[in-house]
Amino acid sequence: MEEKKTEVIKESGDLSRADFLKMMGAAGLGIAGLGSLMSSPASAAEGKEDKKKKFVFVITSGGGNPNRVLVALIMADVVQKKELGDINIWLTLEGAELCRKGHPEKIVSPAFAKYGNAFDMMERIHKNGGQFGVCPPCADWVSATGDNRIEWVKDQGADWIVTNIQDAQVVWL
């Protein structure tokens, strides 16, 4: 009987890609929330004297999950409006769809409809100094290459993300 329990645990321990991403997203949001709860006005004041913080928002969802796309863009927009730091948005996996011309205009969130479509948010963030990059193989996968890519979204590979998350506040959605 003990062996069957072990087998069940092993089988239920297998995570699908979707379950893994949900878990990582929840963990990231939980850590971000915990960090905000633990900060104090004194540490916030000290941070303003230091160099400006860098934020990296990693968007892994596309048109199939418009709520997740828009919540990431809204969070980046808030960081910009409150002048909390520099914004870098990295598009990977299905998130690479956002750099394909004509596609982000079609992404509207039912939960965040009042913010407009994904392209409107991206364009505002870009015009206010935000930088956008895309995983090159992911851009190829979603046919966002050459003239079919939004011109201000640059190729940024694994080396870019690994280097830039070292000294940044990271939000992975």
N, C-alpha and C positions, 0 to 999 in steps of 0.2 A: 504494500500500500504506500509505503514511503517513496518508492521509486516513481509511482504515478504522479505524486505531487511534484517531484523534481521535474518530470517531463512537462507537466502543465506549466510550471513556472518558466521553463525554457521556451516553450511555444508562445506563451503570452508576453515574453520579454522581447520578442521581435517587434520592432517599430516600423511602421510604414514611413515613407518620406514625408507624407503629410503630417503624420503624428509627430515626427521628429521636429519639423518646422514649427508646429503649434507649440510644442514643448519649449523649443528654443525661444520663440517669440514671447511666450508667457514668462519664461525665466528672465529674459531681457527687460520686459516691462516691469517685472517685480523688482529687479535690481535697480532699475531707473527710479522707481517709486521709492524704494528704500533709501537710495542716495538723496533724493529730495527731502525725505523726512528727516534724515540725519544732518542735513546742512543747517547752519545757523546764520543769523544775520551777520555775525562777526566774520564768518568764513566767506560769506558772499561779498562783504565789503573788501576783504583782503584780495579776493579774486579780481575785483575791478582794478586794483592797483597793478596786478600782474598783467602779463600779456594776455591778449584776447584768447579765449578758449576756441578749440576747433571741434566741430561736431561732424560725425560721419553717419549719415542715414543710409542703410543698406535696404533697398527695396527688392524683394524677391517675388512679388506678386504682380500680375498684370490685369488684363481685362476680366479674367475669371474671378477676381476677388477685389472689386472696386473699393470696398470699404477699407481694406488693408492698405491699398495704394494711397487713398486720400488721407487716411489718418497719418501716414508717414509724411506726406507733403504738408499737411496742416501743422504737424509738430515742427517741421523745418521752418515753416513760415513764421510760427510763433517765436522761435529762437531768433530769427532775423528781426522781427518787429521789436522785440525786447532788447535787441543788440547784445545778446548773450554770447555770441561767438560767430566764427566763420562757418559757413555751411558747405559741406561736400555731400553730394548724393551719388551713390554708386548703385547702378542698375544691374541685376544679375538674375539668372534663371528666367522665369516668366516676366520679371521686372524689366528685362531688356526690351519688351514690347513698347515701353514708354518712350523709347528713342526713335521708333519707326514713325516717319512722317505720316500724319493723318490718323494715327492710332490713339494717342492720348486724348484727343478731342472727343472720342467716343466713350471714354471711361468717366462715368458719373456714378457717384456713390449714393445709394438710397438713404443711407444714414447721414451723409454730409452734403446733400444736394445743394444747400444754400451756398456752398463754397465754389460751385461751378464744376467744370470738368478738370481732369488731371492736367491737360495742357495749359489751361489758364493759370493754375497754381505753379506749374513748373516755370512758365515764362516769367511770372512775377518774381519767383525766387531767383531765377537767373538774372533778371534785370537789376535786382538788388544785390548782386555780387555772388550769389550761390554758384558753385561749380558742379557740373554734372559729368559723370563718367559711366562707362558701360564695360562690362566684361566682354572682351573681343569675341570669344567663341559663342557667347550667348547672343551677341548682336548678329553674328552670322546665322545662328539657329533661327532667329525670328525675322530674317531678311531685312535687317536694319543696317545696310551697308551703302556706301557711296551716296548717291543722290536720294536714297530712300531713308536717310538718317537725318534727324534734326542736327543742324550744323554745329551747335554749341555743346553737343554731347561728345566727349572725347573718349578714345580707347583708354581704358585703365585696367590692366590685368591684375592677376593675383599678387604680383609684387607690389603694385600700388596699394591695394587694400591692406595687405599685411604690414607694410611700412607705415601707412597713415593711421591705422587704428591704435598704434602704440602710444600716441600722445593725444588721443581724442576721446571725446564722449561719444559712444557708439550706440546707435539705435538700430536694431536689426529686425526688420519686419518683412 
